[in-house]
Amino acid sequence: MTDGGDPSPASSSLARHGRELGTIAIVSIVGIIATAGFQIVAVRGLGPADFGLLAALLAVINIVAIGSGALRTSVAVNAARATLAPAGQPGGATRDTALTESLILGGASTLTVVVLAPWLLIALDSTPLALAITTAALLPYFLFARAQGVLQGLGRTRAVVYWTTGSQVLQLALTVAVVMLGFGVTGVLIAVLATVILGTFGSSMQARRLSTPTSRRAFDRDTTVVLLLTIAFAVVTNVDVILVRALASTTEAGAYAAAAVLVKTTLIIPATLSLYLLPRFVVHSDDRARSRRGLTLTLLVTLGGGILVALALALIAGPIIELLFGGEYSLAISYLPLLAISFVPWAVAQAVLIRTTAVASRFGLVVVIVVAVAQGIAGVALLPTVEHYIIANGLLGSAAAIVLLLDARRDSAALRSEQRRSA
């Protein structure tokens, strides 16, 4: 027992984690506001035609960002595992495998856009200079992700958030400047490029000072599983907008997209938790009790936060749609309550995925791929009736969350059995 006024170790640990997560959440909110500000400045400063071009070129970067985000996760997992190696014994000749992976993936992405450049210039009605600046930003995004992954894996979570939010604030400031100076789309793209280069340089310098020895091969089995798992889950939580756009009317698709933008803020909760908890799940993967407590806490926070967000959006659906999007998106008001509820299980699934990613579960990857296929089938079968598709997608999210959670518990039971045999 502890003395009268002394907090227990469990409560002290919980308070420490709470303070850390609170700081991360506050700084992340600043970044979200800065990103929204960037969009508003671009919309108001460029006009519809130029903003349409900017949005299309940024979409190219956002597609690549799925791959760079997956790279960051895999680097974080491997960096956390490297801390488990005995001191001074990395297990063979060491090298920066993560740098090799980032150069290969970034180079491949850049080459792909270069090959597609003639078609993109026509399809997007872009200038060669604007497309060239966009292409130049792709490799730095992967190098930035690599540096952030190293920092995250070594437990420097606040550093990751500071670099991310700092880059978002800098991007907003530079965009305000170039728009005021009248540099248009090209100026905004230069601001984006300058931001990612500066963020990459600074975070890479910090990551370089930290020792992360490794003897693993580039794109080994676990790394490939983590990459595919992250990309696949990004697909299943974003493909709904594409399916509705392709299989429903333009008006319904626009209303659904507007509602989805608001609803998917729920996914920020597990994404923020992942920054802090992923390396800890990796380091303590053999500690069943700690892993179980961590998973339970993650689920409770995500479920509670998701329900609160869903209720808030359902209650203020009308006013918030009118305020943010205008009267032409009134159909989104009818979609918002149901859509908000349907994404709570997806948030829970993403929370469980933190642990699934930490152990590079191949079964988890199969589950997510099967769900992705089921989403496509549901879209074809149920659309253009959007409400029916929303319900089906929510059920698929529930199924994914349940199966991934059962897999996590099965692995914990298997670990406990193995520990008993070895005892």
C-alpha positions in Angstrom: 0.0 0.0 0.0 1.1 3.6 -0.5 1.3 6.2 2.2 -1.7 8.4 2.9 -1.0 11.4 0.6 1.2 9.6 -2.0 -0.3 8.8 -5.3 -0.2 5.2 -6.4 2.2 4.3 -9.2 -0.7 3.6 -11.5 -2.3 7.0 -10.9 1.0 8.7 -11.3 1.6 6.9 -14.6 -1.9 7.8 -15.8 -1.4 11.4 -14.9 1.9 11.5 -16.7 0.3 10.0 -19.8 -2.6 12.3 -19.5 -0.4 15.4 -19.5 1.6 14.2 -22.4 -1.6 13.4 -24.5 -3.1 16.7 -23.4 -0.1 18.6 -24.8 -0.2 16.6 -28.0 -3.9 17.3 -28.4 -3.5 21.1 -27.8 -0.6 21.4 -30.3 -2.5 19.2 -32.8 -5.5 21.5 -32.6 -3.3 24.5 -33.5 -2.2 22.5 -36.5 -5.7 21.7 -37.6 -6.7 25.4 -37.3 -3.6 26.4 -39.3 -4.5 23.9 -42.0 -8.1 25.2 -42.1 -6.7 28.7 -42.3 -4.5 27.7 -45.3 -7.6 26.5 -47.1 -9.6 29.6 -46.3 -6.8 32.0 -47.4 -6.3 30.0 -50.6 -10.1 30.0 -51.4 -10.5 33.7 -50.8 -7.2 34.8 -52.3 -7.2 32.8 -55.5 -10.7 32.7 -56.8 -12.6 29.6 -58.0 -10.6 28.8 -61.2 -7.1 29.1 -59.6 -8.2 27.4 -56.4 -9.6 24.5 -58.5 -6.1 24.1 -60.0 -4.4 24.3 -56.6 -6.8 21.8 -55.1 -6.1 19.4 -58.0 -2.3 19.7 -57.6 -2.5 19.4 -53.8 -4.6 16.2 -54.4 -1.5 14.8 -56.1 0.5 15.5 -53.0 -2.2 14.1 -50.8 -2.3 10.8 -52.7 1.5 10.5 -52.1 0.9 11.5 -48.5 -0.8 8.2 -47.9 2.4 6.4 -48.8 4.6 8.8 -46.8 2.2 8.4 -43.8 2.5 4.6 -44.1 6.3 5.0 -44.2 6.3 7.1 -41.1 4.3 4.4 -39.3 6.7 1.6 -40.4 9.8 3.6 -39.5 8.3 4.3 -36.0 7.6 0.6 -35.4 11.1 -0.4 -36.5 12.8 2.4 -34.5 10.9 1.3 -31.4 12.0 -2.3 -32.0 15.6 -1.1 -32.3 15.5 0.2 -28.7 14.8 -3.4 -27.5 18.2 -4.6 -28.9 21.0 -5.0 -26.3 23.1 -1.9 -25.9 26.0 -1.9 -28.4 24.6 -5.0 -30.2 22.5 -3.9 -33.2 22.8 -7.3 -34.7 25.3 -6.9 -37.5 26.4 -4.2 -39.9 24.2 -1.1 -39.3 22.7 1.2 -41.9 19.9 3.7 -42.2 17.4 1.4 -43.8 14.6 3.9 -43.3 16.5 6.4 -45.4 16.8 3.8 -48.2 13.1 3.1 -48.1 12.2 6.8 -48.1 14.4 7.5 -51.1 13.0 4.5 -53.0 9.4 5.3 -52.3 9.8 9.1 -52.8 11.8 8.5 -56.0 9.2 6.1 -57.4 6.4 8.6 -56.6 8.3 11.4 -58.3 9.1 9.3 -61.3 5.4 8.3 -61.6 4.3 11.9 -61.7 7.0 12.8 -64.2 5.9 10.0 -66.5 2.2 11.1 -66.2 3.1 14.8 -66.6 1.9 15.2 -70.2 -1.5 13.8 -69.3 -1.7 15.7 -66.0 -0.9 19.0 -67.8 -3.9 18.5 -70.0 -6.2 16.9 -67.5 -5.6 19.5 -64.8 -5.1 22.4 -67.3 -1.9 23.2 -65.3 1.2 25.2 -66.2 4.4 23.2 -66.5 6.0 25.3 -63.7 3.1 24.6 -61.2 3.3 20.9 -61.9 7.1 20.9 -61.6 6.9 22.6 -58.2 4.3 20.0 -57.1 6.6 17.2 -58.3 9.6 18.6 -56.5 7.7 18.4 -53.2 7.1 14.7 -53.3 10.5 13.3 -52.3 10.8 15.8 -49.3 7.5 14.5 -48.0 8.9 11.0 -47.7 12.1 12.3 -46.1 10.0 14.3 -43.6 8.0 11.2 -42.9 11.1 9.2 -42.3 12.5 11.7 -39.8 9.2 11.9 -38.0 9.0 8.1 -37.8 12.4 7.9 -36.2 11.4 10.5 -33.6 8.0 8.9 -32.9 9.5 5.4 -32.6 12.0 6.7 -30.0 9.3 8.3 -27.9 9.8 11.9 -29.0 6.1 12.3 -29.7 6.0 15.9 -28.8 8.8 16.6 -31.2 6.8 15.0 -34.0 3.7 17.1 -33.2 5.8 20.3 -32.9 7.4 19.7 -36.3 4.0 18.9 -37.9 2.2 21.8 -36.4 5.1 24.1 -36.9 5.1 23.3 -40.6 1.4 23.8 -40.9 1.7 27.3 -39.2 4.6 28.2 -41.4 2.7 27.1 -44.5 -0.2 29.3 -43.5 2.1 32.3 -42.9 3.9 31.9 -46.2 0.6 31.5 -48.0 -0.8 34.7 -46.6 2.3 36.5 -47.7 2.4 35.1 -51.3 -1.4 35.7 -51.8 -1.1 39.3 -50.5 1.8 39.8 -53.0 -0.3 38.4 -55.8 1.8 35.4 -56.7 -1.2 33.2 -57.3 -1.1 29.4 -57.5 2.6 29.3 -58.2 3.3 31.3 -55.1 1.2 29.0 -52.9 2.9 25.9 -54.3 6.3 27.5 -53.6 5.1 28.1 -50.0 4.1 24.4 -49.7 7.5 23.3 -51.2 9.5 25.7 -48.9 7.6 24.4 -45.9 8.2 20.8 -46.5 11.9 21.3 -47.2 12.4 23.3 -44.0 10.5 20.8 -42.0 12.4 17.9 -43.5 15.8 19.6 -42.8 15.0 20.5 -39.2 13.4 17.2 -38.2 16.1 15.2 -40.0 18.8 17.1 -38.0 17.1 16.2 -34.8 16.5 12.6 -35.8 20.2 12.3 -36.9 21.4 13.0 -33.4 19.5 9.9 -32.1 21.0 6.5 -32.4 18.8 4.1 -34.3 21.1 1.1 -35.3 19.5 -1.5 -37.5 20.7 -4.5 -39.5 17.3 -5.3 -41.1 16.8 -5.4 -44.9 14.9 -2.6 -46.6 11.2 -3.6 -47.0 11.5 -6.7 -44.9 8.3 -8.7 -44.1 7.2 -6.7 -41.1 7.9 -3.4 -42.8 5.9 -4.4 -45.8 3.0 -5.6 -43.7 2.9 -2.2 -41.8 3.1 -0.2 -45.0 0.3 -2.2 -46.6 -1.8 -2.2 -43.4 -1.6 1.6 -43.1 -2.3 2.2 -46.8 -5.2 -0.2 -46.8 -6.9 1.4 -43.7 -6.4 4.8 -45.3 -8.3 3.5 -48.3 -11.2 2.0 -46.3 -11.8 5.2 -44.4 -11.7 7.4 -47.6 -13.1 5.3 -50.4 -16.7 6.0 -49.3 -16.5 9.5 -50.8 -15.2 8.1 -54.1 -17.9 5.4 -54.3 -20.7 7.9 -53.6 -19.2 10.3 -56.2 -19.1 7.6 -58.8 -22.5 5.9 -58.1 -24.8 8.6 -56.8 -26.0 11.9 -58.2 -23.7 15.0 -58.2 -25.9 16.7 -55.6 -25.9 13.7 -53.3 -22.2 13.2 -53.7 -21.5 16.9 -52.8 -23.7 16.7 -49.8 -22.2 13.5 -48.6 -18.6 14.8 -49.1 -19.5 17.9 -47.0 -20.9 15.8 -44.2 -18.0 13.4 -44.4 -15.5 16.2 -43.9 -17.1 17.0 -40.5 -17.7 13.4 -39.5 -14.1 12.2 -40.1 -12.8 14.6 -37.5 -13.7 11.6 -35.2 -10.7 9.8 -36.7 -8.4 12.5 -35.3 -8.8 10.9 -31.8 -7.2 7.5 -32.6 -4.7 9.2 -34.9 -3.5 11.4 -32.0 -3.4 8.5 -29.6 -1.4 6.5 -32.2 1.4 9.1 -32.2 2.0 8.5 -28.5 1.0 4.9 -28.0 2.3 3.1 -31.1 6.0 2.9 -29.9 4.8 1.9 -26.4 2.8 -0.9 -27.8 5.9 -2.1 -29.7 8.2 -1.8 -26.7 5.7 -3.6 -24.4 4.3 -6.1 -26.9 5.5 -9.0 -24.7 3.9 -7.5 -21.6 0.3 -8.8 -21.8 -1.0 -6.7 -18.8 0.4 -3.4 -20.0 -0.7 -4.1 -23.6 -4.2 -4.9 -22.4 -4.4 -1.8 -20.2 -3.2 0.4 -23.1 -5.7 -1.1 -25.5 -8.5 -0.7 -23.0 -7.7 2.9 -22.4 -7.4 3.6 -26.1 -10.8 2.0 -26.8 -12.5 3.9 -24.0 -11.1 7.3 -25.0 -11.9 6.7 -28.7 -15.4 5.3 -28.1 -16.2 8.1 -25.6 -14.8 10.8 -27.8 -16.4 9.4 -30.9 -19.9 9.2 -29.3 -19.5 12.8 -28.1 -18.5 14.1 -31.5 -21.4 12.1 -33.1 -24.0 13.5 -30.7 -22.7 17.0 -31.1 -22.8 16.8 -34.9 -26.3 15.3 -34.8 -27.6 18.0 -32.6 -26.2 21.0 -34.5 -26.3 19.4 -38.0 -28.4 22.2 -39.5 -26.6 25.3 -38.2 -23.1 23.9 -38.8 -23.9 22.9 -42.4 -25.4 26.3 -43.1 -22.5 28.1 -41.5 -19.7 26.2 -43.2 -21.1 25.2 -46.5 -24.2 27.3 -47.3 -27.7 26.5 -48.3 -26.8 24.6 -51.4 -25.6 21.8 -49.2 -28.8 21.4 -47.2 -29.1 17.7 -48.2 -26.0 17.1 -46.0 -28.1 18.0 -42.9 -30.1 14.8 -43.4 -26.9 12.7 -43.9 -24.9 14.1 -41.0 -26.5 12.4 -38.0 -26.5 8.9 -39.5 -23.0 9.3 -41.0 -21.7 10.6 -37.6 -22.9 7.4 -35.9 -21.6 5.1 -38.6 -18.1 6.4 -38.2 -17.8 5.7 -34.5 -17.0 2.0 -35.1 -14.4 3.1 -37.7 -12.7 5.2 -35.1 -12.7 2.2 -32.7 -11.3 0.0 -35.5 -8.5 2.6 -36.0 -7.8 2.6 -32.3 -7.4 -1.2 -32.3 -5.2 -0.9 -35.4 -2.6 0.8 -33.2 -1.9 -2.5 -31.5 -2.4 -4.5 -34.8 0.3 -2.3 -36.4 2.7 -2.6 -33.5 2.9 -6.4 -34.0 2.7 -6.2 -37.8 -0.3 -8.5 -37.9 -0.7 -10.3 -41.2 -4.1 -11.4 -40.1 -5.1 -7.8 -39.5 -3.9 -6.9 -43.0 -6.2 -9.6 -44.4 -9.1 -8.3 -42.4 -8.7 -4.7 -43.7 -8.3 -5.9 -47.3 -11.5 -8.1 -47.0 -13.4 -5.1 -45.6 -12.2 -2.9 -48.5 -13.6 -5.5 -51.0 -16.8 -5.6 -49.0 -17.1 -1.8 -49.2 -16.9 -1.9 -53.0 -19.6 -4.6 -53.1 -21.8 -2.7 -50.8 -21.4 0.5 -52.8 -22.3 -1.2 -56.1 -25.3 -3.0 -54.5 -26.8 -0.1 -52.4 -25.9 3.1 -54.2 -27.4 5.5 -55.3 -29.4 5.1 -52.1 -26.9 6.9 -49.9 -28.6 6.2 -46.5 -28.5 2.5 -47.1 -24.8 2.7 -48.0 -24.1 4.7 -44.9 -25.7 2.0 -42.7 -23.8 -0.8 -44.5 -20.5 1.1 -44.2 -21.1 1.5 -40.4 -21.8 -2.2 -40.1 -18.5 -3.0 -41.9 -16.7 -0.7 -39.6 -18.2 -2.5 -36.6 -17.2 -5.9 -38.1 -13.6 -4.6 -38.6 -13.4 -3.3 -35.1 -14.7 -6.6 -33.6 -12.5 -8.9 -35.6 -9.4 -6.9 -35.0 -10.2 -6.7 -31.3 -10.7 -10.5 -31.1 -7.4 -11.0 -32.9 -5.7 -8.8 -30.4 -7.2 -10.8 -27.5 -6.2 -14.1 -29.2 -2.6 -13.0 -29.5 -2.6 -12.0 -25.8 -4.0 -15.4 -24.9 -1.3 -17.1 -27.0 1.4 -15.0 -25.4 0.1 -15.9 -21.9 0.1 -19.6 -22.8 3.7 -19.4 -24.2 4.9 -17.6 -21.1 3.4 -20.3 -18.9 5.1 -23.1 -20.9 8.4 -21.3 -20.6 8.0 -20.7 -16.8 
